[in-house]
Amino acid sequence: MQKRVRDFDSGIAMIVTDLHGEGDVYEHLRDTFLDLRIRGDVDRLIFCGDLIHGYGDEASDASIDMLLDVMRLQAELGEDAVTMLLGNHEFPHIYSITLSKGDLEFTSRFEQALMRLDKNLDGFSRDDVITFLRWLPFYVRTKSGVLLTHAGASPAIKSDDIAGHVLDFEHEKLLDLGDELLAGYSIDLLRNSREYCLQAKHYLGIDDVDDPRFTDLLRGNILSQTSPDFQLLWDVLFATNENGLGLDLYELVVEAFLKHISALSQHEQEFIVAGHIGAKDGAAAIGSRHLRLASYAHAKPAQSGKYLLLDCEKPIQSMDELMRGLRPVFD
């Protein structure tokens, strides 16, 4: 069983990307999905990652509420009806690494909010959220030949074997390796390090040196510096597409990427739909086989955001046909 991929051979999917803590936009799209589902026009909702980490101030960041609502919605309707892919902004919370952009520290704010969940005994806990993130798939494959992912094609997937490793990736094995590497460090020295204690409090939201998560920050740092598997995940989730390679070379990467994924799939995957990077007017064709979707945060302007309706069964023959499924988030 390939743990990091979901396969859909039928039904109409509503595909949304990169909402980044925008609660009002999330609620609007959720309600749109529920209305379409009641009418029989849509069967499933797919979030292509980066649901969390708002770009505004803390008061306007609805990341936690949005994520918990997705968890509730999935529990109520089932994983076939509500699917979320792992994005590069969810990824750091699995490994307790930091993520920031300029002066904005995404992970510290979200971790502090996670810690506050444990004070609410009637709701979800931090462990519930992290467990949910650890089980998120990286890809959705469809009979239509459209592959959904967060960041697009990665040149790191350069063989069928590497593709298979990613499709069956086990976070627990990598985290266990980090724990083994920690054995070479003095925990007492860490506990007596004022700098490390301050960082653990700031980035992980913990105050007690006896907290079982006290060494997680160090573990994440060790893995990020030493583990090829960690680097592989980074390359998959933070791919820069044509911005890093140029369009002509990226087209070759897309071709190879789809070839290696298809070699391990029941149906040939011919096109990619991904978010992660900004798109003028909410969507853009990146070459002939990659559709970039921006539902709000990365749409330029934001109000031009798009979602995509996709028949998961009917084969897509061209980019033009795929783009006919685009719909405006705001009428």
N, C-alpha and C positions, 0 to 999 in steps of 0.2 A: 504493500500500500504506500502510495506517495503522499507523505504527510503535508506537503506545502503547496498542494494544488487541489482545486475543486473542478469537477467536470460537470458541465450542463449540456445536455443533448436536446433539450426542448424548453419551451416557454419563452416569454418576453422578459428581458432584463432591463431595468432602469439603472443606468450606470452614472455614478457621481464621484467626483474627485476633490481632494484637497480643500476641506471646509475650514480647517485651522481654527477651531474654537468659536466659530461664528454661530451662536445659538439660534438666532432668528432665522438665518438661512437654512440651518439644519432642520428646524421645525417645519419650515415651509416645504422643503423637499421631502421630508418624511410624510407630511400630510398629503402632499401631491401623490406620493407612492401609494399611500393607503386608499386615497380616493380612486386612483387608477386601478388598484387591485380589486376594490369592491365592484367596479364597473366591468371587470374581466379584461381590461386592456393591458395589464402588466401582471407578471407572476412573481418576480423577485426584484429585490433592491441590492445593488452591489456598490460598496464604498471602496474605491481604489486607494485607500491609505491616506495618511496625514489628516485624519479627522481632528487631531488634537494640536495644541500649541498655538494660541492666538498671537497675533502680531501687535495687538493693542495693549491697553493697560490690564492689570489683573482683574479689575472689577468687570470688564467686558468679556473676559475669557471664559467661555462656557464649556471648555474641553471636558471636564469631569462629568458634567451633567449629560453632555452629548454621548460620551462613551458608555455611561451607565444606561442611557436610554437605548442605545444599540444593543447592549447586552440583554436588556429586558425584552426588546422587540424580537431578538433572535430566539430567546427562550420561549416566547409566546407563539411565534409563527413558524419556527424551525430554521435550521441552517440552510435549507434549500431556498427559503424565502428571503432571508437576510444574511448577506455575506459581507465580511470586511476583510480587506487585504492589509498586510503589514506594510506600513510606509516608513520612510527614514526617520520620521518624527516619533513614531511609536517604538521603533527599534532600540533607542538608548535606554528605555526603561526596563527592558529585558536584561540588559547587561550592566546597568548602573554606570553608564558613561555620561558625559556631559555634552550638551548641544546648545550652541548659541549662535546668534547672528548680530554682529556689532555689539552693542551694549545690552541686547535683549538675551537673557538666559532662559531658554525654554524649559530645560529639564528641572531646574531647581524649583520653579514655580509649580510645575505639575506634581513633583514629588511632595512638596509641602501640602498640596491639596489632597494627595493620596493619603497622607498620614492623618489628615482630618477625618477621613472616612472611618477610621477605626474607632472614633469616638461616637459614631452613630451606630448603635448596636442593632438597629432595626433594618439596616440597609446592607449594601455591599461593603466588603473590606478591601484594603489594599491588596491582599493576597488574591482575592477574587479577580481584581482587575489585571494583575500581572499574569495570573494563570490564563486569563482570556487572551492577553497579548501573545503569550508564548505559543498558543495554539493557532494563531492566525495563519492562513495560507499566504503564499507569495504570489500565486497565479490563479486565474480562472481560465480553463480551456473550454471551448465550445465546439459543438458539431458544425457551427457556421464557419469555423476556421478563424475565429477572432480570439486572440489571446489577450486577457486583461491582466495588467500588472501596475505597479505604482510608478516605476521610474523609467520604463522603456527597456530597450535591449542593452545588455552589458557585454562588452568585449571579453570579460572574464569567463563567460560561458563559451569556451572554445572547443569543446568536445562533448560527445554524448555522455562520457563518464562524469564530467564536471556537471553537466545538466542534471544527470541522475542524482548526484550528490546534493545539489541544491533542492531538487524536487522532494527529496527524502530527508532534508536537513533536520537534525535533532539538537535543539538548543540545550537540552539537559546534558548531553555529552560534552559540549563546549564549556558549559558552566562547571561541570565536574572537573574538567581539565584545569580550569582556573583555580578551583579549590585545591587541587593537587599542587599547583605551582605556588599557591599561598603558603604551603608548608615550609618553604624555604625562607619565610620572613618572620621576624619576631613580632608577635602580636603585642607583647608588652611594650616594645618600643613605639608601636603605633599608638597605643593607649596613652603613652606619655608624650606624644607629639602634639603640641598645641595646634600646630598648623593643620595636621591631618584631622584632628578632632573638629576644628572649625569647618574644614571642608566637608566632612561627613555630615555635620549639622546643616550646613548650607545646601548641599547638593542632594542629600538623602533624607533630610528632615528628621534626623535622629539626634537625641541628646545623651543617650546612655552608652558608655563604652562597652557595656556588656550586651548591648543589643545584638542579636544574631546577624544583623545586616551591617554591622560596623565595618567589616573588611570588604564589603561588596565594591566600594569605590576603588580600592586597590586592585581587587580581582579584575574589574572591568578595564582598568588601566593596563594591567599586565597582558590581558588577552588582546587588547587593541594594539599593543606594541609587539607581540610575539607570535600570535596565532594566524597561520595562513587561512584557516576557516573563518576567523573573524574578518580578515581582509576581504575574503570572497563575499561575505554578506554585505560588507560596506560597499564593495564594487557593484553589487546587484541593486542595492537600495538607494545608492547615491549616484547612479549613472548620470552623466552630463550630456549624453546623446550627441547631437550635432554641434552643441556648444563647445564640447571638448575635442571633437574629432574632425569637424567639418562635415558637410552634408554628404559628399560623395563617399567618404570613408564610412560614415555612419550607415549609409544604405547597405554596404557590404556587411557591417556588423549585424544589422537587422536580419539580413538574409541568412547568415550563419547561425544566429541566435534561434530563429524560427526553425531552421533545419534540425538543430540539436534538440530542441524541445519536442518537435514533431516526431523525432525518432523514438521517443518514449511515450507517445500519445496514441490514442485510438484513432483520432482524426487529425489530418494535416492542419497545422496552424499557419495561416497565410498572412494575417494582419495583426498588428499590435494596437491596443488602446491603452493609453497611460496618461498620467497627470504629471505632477512633480515640478514642471517648468512652465513659465508663463506663456499665455497664448492670447494674441490679439482677438478680440471679439469672442473669446470663450472656446475656440477650437482652431486647430491648424493641422493641415496635412504636412507631415515631416517626411518628405520623399513620397514614395508610392505605396508604402506598407505600414506606416505608423501614423495613427491619428492621435494628436495631443488634445486632451480634454481639460478644460479649466472651468469648474463649476462656480467658483466665486473668488477665493483668495488669490489665485494666479490668473484670473481673467483680467484683461486690460481693455476697457475699464471693468471693475468688479461687477457692475450691474449687467454686463453682457454675458455673464456666465451661462454655460450650457450643460445639460445632461444628455445622455445618449440612450435611445431605445434600441435594443438589439434582439432580434429573433435568434435564439441560441441554436435553432435547428437548421434554418435555411442558409445554405452556403452563400457567403458574400463573394462577389466576383470582382469588385473594384472599389477603390477608395471613394469614388463618387457615390456608389451605392451605400457604402457604410455611412457616409456623412449625411445621407438623407434621413438617418435616424436621429440627428441632432435636434434638440428642443431647447428653447430659452428657459432658464430658471425663473425669470421674471417676465410675465406677459406685458 
